[in-house]
């Protein structure tokens, strides 16, 4: 295994943790309107972006930890 391939799992773990923390922070600090309903809290552009960030971060973390195998192209 070359040096770049050995560094890739650590890269995935580090970037995924940053992405998860950013998504969680974005969800909690987003501006809210007064008297928002539950549906408005869930279906909001910043909430959806935060949830996508968390989902991609979790997927990257699973790849970095070796739970999900990376596809080999070619």
C-alpha positions as CSV (number, residue, x, y, z in Angstrom):
1,X,0.0,0.0,0.0
2,X,1.4,3.4,-0.9
3,X,1.5,6.3,1.4
4,X,-1.5,8.1,0.0
5,X,-3.7,5.0,0.4
6,X,-2.6,4.6,4.0
7,X,-3.6,8.2,4.7
8,X,-7.0,8.0,3.1
9,X,-8.9,6.4,6.0
10,X,-7.6,9.1,8.4
11,X,-8.6,11.8,5.9
12,X,-12.1,10.4,5.7
13,X,-12.5,10.2,9.5
14,X,-11.2,13.7,10.1
15,X,-13.3,15.3,7.3
16,X,-16.4,13.4,8.4
17,X,-16.1,14.5,12.0
18,X,-15.8,18.1,10.8
19,X,-18.8,17.7,8.5
20,X,-20.9,16.1,11.3
21,X,-20.0,18.9,13.8
22,X,-20.7,21.6,11.1
23,X,-24.1,20.0,10.3
24,X,-25.1,19.8,14.0
25,X,-24.0,23.4,14.6
26,X,-25.8,24.6,11.6
27,X,-29.0,22.9,12.7
28,X,-28.9,24.5,16.2
29,X,-27.8,28.1,15.3
30,X,-30.1,28.6,12.3
31,X,-32.4,31.6,12.5
32,X,-36.0,30.7,13.4
33,X,-39.2,32.6,12.8
34,X,-41.5,33.4,15.6
35,X,-44.2,30.7,16.1
36,X,-42.7,28.1,13.7
37,X,-44.7,24.9,13.4
38,X,-43.0,21.5,13.6
39,X,-43.4,21.1,9.8
40,X,-41.7,24.5,9.2
41,X,-38.9,23.5,11.5
42,X,-38.3,20.2,9.6
43,X,-38.9,21.5,6.0
44,X,-36.5,24.4,6.0
45,X,-33.6,24.9,3.6
46,X,-31.0,25.2,6.4
47,X,-32.4,22.2,8.2
48,X,-32.3,20.0,5.1
49,X,-28.7,21.2,4.4
50,X,-27.7,20.3,7.9
51,X,-29.3,16.9,7.7
52,X,-27.6,16.2,4.4
53,X,-24.2,17.3,5.9
54,X,-24.7,14.9,8.8
55,X,-25.7,12.0,6.6
56,X,-22.7,12.5,4.3
57,X,-20.5,12.9,7.3
58,X,-21.8,9.6,8.8
59,X,-21.3,7.8,5.5
60,X,-17.7,9.1,5.2
61,X,-17.0,8.1,8.8
62,X,-18.2,4.6,8.1
63,X,-15.9,4.4,5.1
64,X,-13.0,5.8,7.1
65,X,-13.5,3.3,9.8
66,X,-13.7,0.4,7.3
67,X,-17.3,-0.5,8.0
68,X,-18.3,0.3,4.4
69,X,-15.7,-0.7,1.8
70,X,-14.6,1.8,-0.8
71,X,-15.4,0.8,-4.3
72,X,-12.4,0.1,-6.5
73,X,-12.8,1.7,-9.9
74,X,-11.1,0.2,-12.9
